[in-house]
């Protein structure tokens, strides 16, 4: 099964925002709330990742965690691929 | 039976009147299920019904082993060409009974009983017409067109097999077709593939049915056939042809709701579902009349004085993070985009919000529209949660043998 590395997931995240006329900051510590990246955007990004890797993501494997920054999103989506 | 009405097989070009067809019929006293490869092959058995008999017509491709076994157990001889498999539980025929197979809630075909009279819902005189019949043999829509040819003076038929529909316009031109009935999926495929050619067809009647009918396809057909009456019909095996609308608009007037008119179906919307009490309904497999109000399972909503039938209830309502979205309403919006020929909308499992709205779309030829363009366009017109976030661009409109969308 193909997996996406962190830069590839970052690129997809940029695409989600670009459709809305927004730009993804280069700084991974940027807060999601500040850039307007919301639940629907996160869900869309997850579907984009699933389409790229041809598999469903298992969010149960993620455990309890706080997702507040760009880096948190990228960490999560890289980590749960293939689980 | 109108013996002089003509029937043409588009595949072979052969022409015959119903009077000639009945002379070639082989009337069978036993209940008979005819499995046919080609639409025209079923017609002699249909013509023979005038002398009685019990008949079920099914496309050969739809008849799997388990259905064949079920029919034989239910007392039907199974006839496919010269091959006859006798019923395993023989019984006497119920003269004049016609059986249709409809998709049951379990996915297994369910038998619904009719007669030629209950299938013939056209009332009053009709102008002479030559109808294209593109439907799969034995379906309700097929019987609707066939009974027109069989029982209404001046109604001729040109039969095209569903497998040959990529090029139905050529035989339609050749045989002088003036009226065509098809599903919205059939018409969208036609408009996409045969746009320029269609102008050569002198259609007087364009009919849609079998699937939700939106304003975009009605308007496109009105433009393609400016001299034709464009009608849509709501019909099913269970309730018959219950709604017929000729004004070129999607939906039907709210004034038609909860009206009692002798001989006409009573239409209601209950909890967002279309409910019909019909004088044209069939019987169940035991022969018992299906009376009373039928919950159709089709979603209906009222908008601008019209009742819009948007799709199957179990697939129409999507829950996106607690917000309710009508998949049919999103589909209708996408199909109103000038560069979109067809769209299907559904829910897809997603984290955080549970379900997201996604779509499959076919763009008009050479439009150059992209999925991102459509998402942005939809975002200007829909609440944020209803915007399709994943849009797959397909090259062709997918369709099943029933001419309905297979998505």
Contacts between the chains, C-beta under 8 A, distances in Angstrom:
chain1	res1	chain2	res2	distance
A	18	B	372	7.9
A	19	B	372	5.0
A	19	B	375	5.4
A	19	B	376	6.1
A	20	B	376	8.0
A	20	B	379	7.5
A	39	B	321	6.4
A	39	B	352	4.5
A	39	B	353	5.7
A	40	B	320	7.8
A	40	B	321	7.4
A	40	B	352	8.0
A	40	B	353	6.2
A	40	B	356	7.4
A	40	B	384	6.3
A	40	B	385	6.5
A	40	B	389	6.9
A	42	B	351	7.0
A	42	B	352	5.7
A	43	B	350	4.1
A	43	B	351	5.7
A	43	B	352	5.2
A	43	B	353	4.9
A	43	B	356	5.3
A	43	B	389	7.3
A	44	B	350	7.8
A	44	B	356	6.8
A	44	B	389	4.1
A	44	B	390	6.9
A	46	B	350	6.2
A	46	B	351	5.1
A	47	B	348	6.6
A	47	B	350	5.9
A	47	B	356	6.4
A	47	B	358	7.4
A	47	B	389	6.8
A	47	B	390	5.1
A	48	B	390	7.3
A	51	B	390	7.1
A	56	B	349	7.6
A	57	B	351	7.2
A	59	B	351	4.8
